[in-house]
């Protein structure tokens, strides 16, 4: 009896997978932007945080670490930083609450009017958009002159038309907001109007025709067709306008200089005063970070609420 031995099975090791070479070209394209982003965004933020944690004095080479002292001053009643920071923050919030709805409603109203085939439509579009190309300095000087207490155009018109005495617009609390708000709406409404005009051009005309056949009134078409379809654009306009309004600086500086009694001074204007006029660099840096944190929370809440509403309308 012969036993045949099966031949031994030979296994060959799999060929090694060649290592995939990571292309460097995309990173080289991103490198210039990354360098500029680090130099002009990351580094200033980090350096500003360092300043806010130290007692910064240009004449003293020793920068004493004080931790959160300047942040605590913002929440300590009786300190100038706490009193003026929260007062000017309220002024900025008040300006935002008043100006944002006006800019939304005025922009949408102008867009609805100028979207219709009326005579001179292109001319009026240009007229309402052109103030937006002016610098804030030109805009501020113009509206300061128009509402001047003595020689302003508004007071002159009141005296000629109604023989009324001049109103001290720029030196009366409450009334000083009128040229700032009205001037800002006149200055920036054209951009929002252009966004709404572009969005209205994308609304299908067949929807209005079907609604008309069903007996819908123009108000019902506006409410149930136009406004829901413009919700994404309204979200964008609302967020960008609110953020721009919170950055109020040039208008209040040039028209009222923050007066009277800081009633129109914005928070950015006060931070600038604290840093460059009072030479309190650490305090100004702490205020800047506190205001930036408030803006981040506000922006996140805006996007969350508005995005949920848009999704609900689409569903």
DAWOTA-V262704 format. One record per backbone hydrogen bond with DSSP energy under -1.0 kcal/mol. NH is the residue of the N-H (numbers start at 0). CO is the residue of the C=O. If there is no record, write none. Layout:
{{NH & CO} {NH & CO}}
//
This chain:
{{27 & 23} {28 & 24} {29 & 25} {30 & 26} {33 & 29} {34 & 30} {35 & 31} {36 & 32} {37 & 33} {38 & 34} {39 & 35} {40 & 36} {41 & 36} {42 & 37} {44 & 40} {45 & 41} {46 & 42} {47 & 43} {48 & 44} {49 & 45} {50 & 46} {51 & 47} {53 & 50} {54 & 63} {55 & 53} {59 & 56} {65 & 52} {66 & 52} {68 & 65} {71 & 67} {72 & 68} {74 & 71} {78 & 75} {82 & 78} {83 & 79} {84 & 80} {85 & 81} {86 & 82} {87 & 83} {88 & 84} {89 & 85} {90 & 86} {91 & 87} {92 & 88} {93 & 89} {94 & 90} {95 & 91} {96 & 92} {97 & 93} {98 & 94} {99 & 95} {101 & 97} {102 & 98} {103 & 99} {104 & 100} {105 & 101} {106 & 102} {107 & 103} {108 & 104} {109 & 105} {110 & 106} {111 & 107} {112 & 108} {113 & 109} {114 & 110} {117 & 115} {120 & 117} {123 & 119} {124 & 120} {125 & 121} {126 & 122} {127 & 123} {128 & 124} {129 & 125} {131 & 128} {132 & 129} {133 & 130} {138 & 134} {139 & 135} {140 & 136} {141 & 137} {142 & 138} {143 & 139} {144 & 140} {145 & 141} {146 & 142} {147 & 144} {153 & 145} {155 & 151} {156 & 152} {157 & 153} {158 & 154} {159 & 155} {160 & 156} {161 & 157} {163 & 157} {168 & 166} {175 & 171} {176 & 173} {177 & 174} {180 & 176} {181 & 177} {182 & 178} {183 & 179} {184 & 180} {185 & 181} {186 & 182} {187 & 183} {188 & 184} {191 & 187} {192 & 188} {193 & 189} {194 & 190} {195 & 191} {196 & 192} {197 & 193} {198 & 194} {199 & 195} {200 & 196} {201 & 198} {202 & 199} {208 & 204} {209 & 205} {210 & 206} {211 & 207} {212 & 208} {213 & 209} {214 & 211} {215 & 210} {220 & 216} {221 & 217} {222 & 218} {223 & 219} {224 & 220} {225 & 220} {226 & 221} {228 & 224} {229 & 225} {230 & 227} {233 & 229} {234 & 230} {235 & 231} {236 & 232} {237 & 233} {238 & 234} {239 & 235} {240 & 236} {241 & 237} {242 & 238} {243 & 239} {244 & 240} {245 & 241} {247 & 244} {252 & 248} {253 & 249} {254 & 250} {255 & 251} {256 & 251} {257 & 251} {258 & 255} {262 & 259} {263 & 257} {269 & 265} {270 & 266} {271 & 267} {272 & 268} {273 & 269} {274 & 270} {275 & 271} {276 & 272} {277 & 272} {279 & 273} {280 & 278} {283 & 279} {284 & 280} {285 & 281} {286 & 282} {287 & 283} {288 & 284} {289 & 285} {290 & 286} {291 & 287} {292 & 288} {293 & 289} {294 & 290} {295 & 291} {296 & 292} {297 & 293} {298 & 294} {299 & 295} {300 & 296} {301 & 297} {302 & 298} {303 & 299} {304 & 300} {305 & 301} {306 & 302} {307 & 303} {308 & 304} {309 & 305} {310 & 306} {311 & 307} {312 & 308} {313 & 309} {314 & 310}}
//
